[in-house]
């Protein structure tokens, strides 16, 4: 497949994911607003932290998910269908066993954390226990679904993700209406209905995979030659994912211990906005990841460099274009969106956006390292860097610092981890030009967007927070950033290519 066809596939898949994301974003904003209102801040915070305890044990699954996606895509890149079938069966066998293992961990260690460490009002403890059990079952479903999702990504069928994603958020909207009308404990009902929804979506993915991909036929296997590479890859990656899990859930638990469930509610609200914004860049990285793995399998390291640099630059531009207006006007957005805004939600959202700017730009480095299959150093060294977030957060909170501390610590930790991953890519692929990636994929995009931000920053300080002022600032942000990105962020060839695409689109219509 030539570069033109690859570019068209990436663009098509990205557009399909954007359709899903835009629909999901608007529906999710409405549903989260109603859920926060129906549950109340305390129950919303309880759900956020309790579901997090159940989810913290899925770090092993994250490692296996990365291994499954990598090996399936690698086999497709080599066009080895028979090996692809065997790899899928081996992956699903491991995931079924893992689901049972995580069930045991949740029902022992997870229950202990729930009963002894979390700060939950006594009259809501029963509901918290029920929510925990539904979360455990949902985690088990999610784990066994991973190989089917990995097959979709490997085949680059992002349109199916779009359709099922739209179905998912539509059904969630239906759940919100049920919460308002059914007279029952809202938190328990919320957990039950979302578990049912998880089951329905899981079955839809499995039906499609089984019907359209010949490798999606599970045969229980004990073949060590198939299981061993997956287990070695994921085993090396376990520590890194465990570190990220402890960073995320450990900080969530620390916030609960020091500040109670209200702060967890603020984190949940901030994450809701952040996830919607992150979709603008995450869609591009999802569409481009299979191409990076396939080019590495074919030993075309020049294309790996080109794709990784473009991924870092374009995904950051997309994220900044939509996150910068949110950064400036998050107070107005939350006041308009929610009936009652939890304390610190404004600051949490702003700091999380800045943290994710850097996280987005280093994401392609993680893709390259996963493509090489050499996971030990990224797991143990980078994982340890991420893990420093928890003790540093505890230390600062113990010293009396504010609840915003973990977000500030995360920003500096992410930068350090990204520099280490850049070093690893250069070590594993000597042909990779590290300084070129650092300049073209990180530093220069920051300078470009910084220049585009000057006029909106000045304007924002001069006008108030009325609705039309909000529209004006958002429009100014988009116009200034688009101008800076197009004329300064893109090179001559990229500008010509974009102009040709737009011209061709209008002529076609």
N, C-alpha and C positions, 0 to 999 in steps of 0.2 A: 504493500500500500504506500503511495507516494505522499510527500509532505502536504500537498494540496488536499488530498482526501482526508488525511489525518486532521488537518486544520478544520475542514468542514464538519467532521465528526465531533471534534471538540466543541465547536460553536453550536452545533445542533443539540448536543447533550447538555451544554450549559444553558441554552435557551429553555429546554424542557424542564430543567431543574429550577429555573427562574419562575416558570409558570407555577410550579408546585409551591415555591417559596412565597411568592407574592400572595397567592390565595391563602396559604397557611398563616402568613404573617397577619393579615387583616382579621381572619377568623380567630387566631390565637389571642390577639390583643383584646378582642371582644370577650372571648370565653374566660380569659384570665381575670379580666375586670369583674365579670359576674361571679366567678368562683371565689375571688377574694371577698366580694360583697356577701355572698351566700355563706361561705365558711366562717368569715371573720378573720381578723389578723392572727389571732392565737391558733385557731385550727389550721389556717393556711401555713403558718410557721411549723406546726407539729407535722403536717404532711410532708413538708420540705425536708425536715431533718430526719424523720423516721424512714421515709423512702430512701434517703441517702445512706442510712445504716445498712439497709438491705442491698443497695446498689454497690456499696464499698467492696463487697466480696467478688464482684464481677471483674476485678482487675486481671484475674487469670484468663477470663473470657476475652478481654481486650487483647491480650497477647495472642491467644489462639485465633482471634478474628483477623489480626494482622498477618499471621502466618498463613491462614487459609486463603485470604485475598491475594497474598503475594504468590503462593504456589499455583493457585488456579490461573492467575493472570500470566505467570511465567510459562506454564504449560501451553496456554493459548498462544503466547508469543512464539513458541516453538512449533505450534500446530500439531501437538502430540495428543490426539483425542483419547487414545487408550489410557495413557497415563493420567489424563485429566479425569476420566471416570474413576480410576482407582484413588486418585487424590481426594476427590469429593467424598467417596465412601469412607476413607480413612479420617477425613476431617469431621464428618458427621458422627462417626463412632466416638471420637474423642470428645466432641461437644455433648453428646448424651451422657457420657460418664461424668464429665465436668459438671453438668447440671445437677446430678445427684450429689456430687461432692459439695457444691455450693449450698444445696439445700441443708446438708448436715451442718455446715459452718454457720449458716444463718440461724438455725434452730438452737445452736449452742452459744457461740461467741456473740452473734447478733442479738439474741434475746438478753444475754447478760448486759450488753451495752445499753439496750433499751430500758431494762429494769433498774439499773444501778447508776448509769452515768448521765442520762439525758434529763434535762429540766423540763418536766411536763406537769401541768396542773393535775391534781389527784382525780378530779371529776372527769378528766379526758383520757385517763390512762387506759381504760378498756377500749375506747375507740382507737387509740394509738396502737394497741396490740393487734387489733383486727386489721388496721391499715398495714401494719408490718407484714402480716401473713399474706395479704393480697400482693404486696410488693415482692415478697419472696417468690410467689407463684409466677408473677409477671417476669421476674428475672430469669426463671427457669425456661419460660417460653422464649424469651429473647435469646438465650444462649443457644438453644437448639435451632434457632432460625438463622444463625450467622452464616452457615455454609450456603444457604439459598440466596441471601443477600450478596455474599461474595461472588457467587456465580453471575448474578445480574450485573455487578460492577465489572467483572472480568469481561463479560460480553458487551459491556458499554450500553446496556439497555436502560438508559436513564429515563426514557419515556414511561416505563412501567413504574419506576419510583415516583414519577410525577403523578400518574393516575392514582396509585395506591395512597400516596401522600395526601392528595385532595380528598379521597374517600375517608382517610383517617381523621382529618380535621373536621370534615362534615359530620361524621359520627360523634366527634367530641362536642360539636355544637349541639347535637341532639341530647347529649348527656347533660349539658348545661341547662337546657330547658326542663329535663326530668328532675334535676336537682331543685329547681324552683317550685315544681308542682307536687312532687311526692313528699308526703309528710312523714319523714323518717330521719334518723340521725344523718345529717348531711355528709359528715366526714366519712362514715362507714359506707354510705351509699356511693360516694365519690370513688372510693377505693374499689368497690365491687364492680361498678360499671366500667371503670378503666381496665380492670383485669379482663372482663368479657371482651372489651374492644381489642385488647392486645391479642387475645386468642383468635378473633375473627381476622385481623390483619395478618397474623402469622399464617393462618390456613390459606389466605389468598396468595401470599408469596410462595408457599409450597406448591399450591396447585399450578401456578404459572411456571415455576421452575421445572416441575416434573413433566409438564406437557410440552415445553418448548426447548429444553436443554437435555440432550441425551445423557450427559454425565450425572444428572440429578436423579439417579436411581440408587437408593441406599442398599448396600449389602454389608452387613456386619463383618468387619475384617480384623484379623490378628496379625496381618503381614507386617513384620518389623521393618522391612525395607520401605514401607509406605508411612508407617506411624512414626518411625524414628526421626526423619528430617523435620516433620511438623512439630514433634515434641521438643527437639533440640532448638529449633528456631524460636518457638514460643517460650520454652524454658529459659532461654537467654534473655527473652524480652519480659519475663514475668516481673523481675525486680524493678525494671523501669516503669512498667505500668502500675505496679504496686506503689511505687513512690508517688506517681501522679495521683493515684487514688487517695493515698494518705494526705497528700497536699490538699486536695479538694475537700474530701470528707472530714479530714482531721481539722482543717480550718473551720468547717461548718460546725463541728462538734465543739471546738474551742469557743466559737462565737456564742453557741448555746450555753456553755458552761459559765462564761463571763457575763453575758448580756441577756440570756433567755430567748424564748421563741419569737419575740417581736423582731429581733435582729435577723433571725433566720427568714422571717417573712420579707424583710427588706432585701435580703440577698436574693430570695426567690423572685421578687418583682424585678430587680435589676437584671437578673439572668434572663428573664422573659424578654425584656427589651433587647438585651445584648444578643441573644440567640436569633432574634428576628433580623437584626442588623448583620450579624455574622453570616447569615445565609447568602448575602450578596457576594461574599468572597469564597465561602466554603463550597458553593456550587461549582465554581470554576476549578478549585483544587480537586474536587471529586471527579470532575470530567477529565482532568488531565492526568491523574495518577496512573490509570492503566497504561497510558501511552509511555510514561517514564519507565515503568517496569518492562514493557515490551521492548523498548529501544535498548535497555540495559541487557536484556536477554539476548538481543542480537548484536551486542557489543558495539553499538553505535553511540559512543560516549559524547560526541559532539552534539547530537540531538538531545541527549540527556541534559547537557549544559544549557542548551538553548531553551528547552522546555522548562527547566527548573528556574531559570532567570525570569522568563516571561511569567511563569506561575507566581513567583514572589512579587513581581512588579504589578501585574494586572490585578491579582487578588487583593493587594494592598490598596491600589487605586479604587477598586470597587468598594472595598470596605470603608475607606476614608470618605468617599463621595457621599455615602449615606450615613456614616456614623458621626461626621463632623457637625452637621446640623443638629443631630441628637445630643451631641456633647454640649453645644451652646445652649440649647433650648429644652434640656431634659426636665427642668422644673415645670415649664409650661405644659409639656407633653404629659407628664404624670398627673398634674393637677386636672388636666382635661380628661385623661383616661380613667383615673381611679376616683372613687368617691372618698376614700380615705387612704392617704399615702403613708406607709410606714416610715418611721424615723430613719434617717441615713440612706434611704433608697436613692435620693438624688446623687449623693457623693459616690455611693457604691457603683452606680451605673457609669458615671463619668470615668472613674478609675479603672473599671473593668474594660471599658472601650479602649483606653490607652494601652492597657496590658495586652489586649488582643490585636492591636496594631503590630506589635513586635512578634507575637505568637504566629500571626498569619504569614509574615515574611520568612520565618524560619521553617515553616511547614514543608516546603519542597525538599529541604535537606533531609528531613525525616523520611520522606518518600524514597530518596536515593539510597539511603542507608538500608532501608527495608528491602529495596530491590537487590542490593548486594547479598543479603542474607547474613551479613556479619553483624550480629546483634549484641555481642558481649559488652563492648565498650560503651555504646550508646545506652545500653540498659543500666550498667553499674555506675558509670561516671556521670552521665547526664541525669540518670535517675536520682543519684545522690545529691546532685545540685538542686533538683526540684524538691527533694525531701527536706532540704534545709529550711524551706518555707515554714514548716510546722514548728520546729523549736524556736526559730526566730520570732514567729508570731506569738507563741506562748510567752517568750521572754519580754517582748514589748508590751503585751497586754498585762502581764504581771507587774510591769513597771508603771502601769496606769495610762498607757497610750490609748487612743480612740479606736472604735471598731473598724475604722478605715485602714488600719495598719496592715492586715493581710494583703490587701490589694496593692499597696505601695511596695511591700516586700516582693510580691509576685512579679512586678514589672522588672525589678533589677535581677531577680533570679532567672527570668525568661531570657533576658539579654545574655547573661553568662552562659546559659545552656545552649543558646543559639551559636555563640562563638565556638563552643566546644564541638558542636555538631558540624560546623563548617570545617574545622580541623580534621574531623573524622572522614568527611567526604573526600577531602584532598588526600588523606592517607590511603583510602581504599581505591580511589580512582586518580592516579597521578596526572592524568590528562585534564582533570577538572581544574579550571582557573578560579581559585578561591577569591582573589582580590577583585577579579572581574565581577563575580557574583555579588560580593559585598558592596561594590560601588553601584552596579547597574540594578541589583535586586533589592537593596536596602537603603543605602545612604542617599543616592540620587533621588529615588522616589520620595523620601522624607523631605528633601530640600524643595522638590517641586510642589508638593502639597502644602509645605510651609509657606511658600510664596503665594499660593492661591488662597491661603487662609487670612492674609493680612487685612484685606478690605472687609470681609465679613466680621472679623474680630473688632475692627474699629466701629463698624455700623452697629454691632450688637451692644456696644457700650454706650451708644448714643440714643437708642430708642428703647421703649418699654416692652411689656410682655402681652400686649393685646393681640387678638387673633390675627388681624391683618399685618401687624408687625412681625408676628411669627412666620406668616406666609412669605413676607418680604425677605426676611433673613434667610430662610431655607432656600428660597429661589436664588438669592445672591450667592449663597454657599455653593450651590450646584453650578451656577453659571461661571463663577470665578474658578472653581476647581476643574470643571470641564475644559475651560480655556487653557489653564496651566498644564493639565495632563496632556491634552492633545498637542499643544505647540511646544511644550518643554519635556513632557514625560515620554512621549513616543518618538522614536527615531524616524528618519525620512521614509524608510521602507514600510514601517508600521503605519505611518500616516497615509501613504499611498494605498496600502492594502485596505485600510478602513474606508477611505474614500471610494475605492472600487466596489467594496461590498455594499455600501450605502447606495451608490449609483445603480448597481445591478439590481438591488432590491426594488428601487423605485421604477426602473425600466420594466421589471418583471410584473409589477402591479399595474 
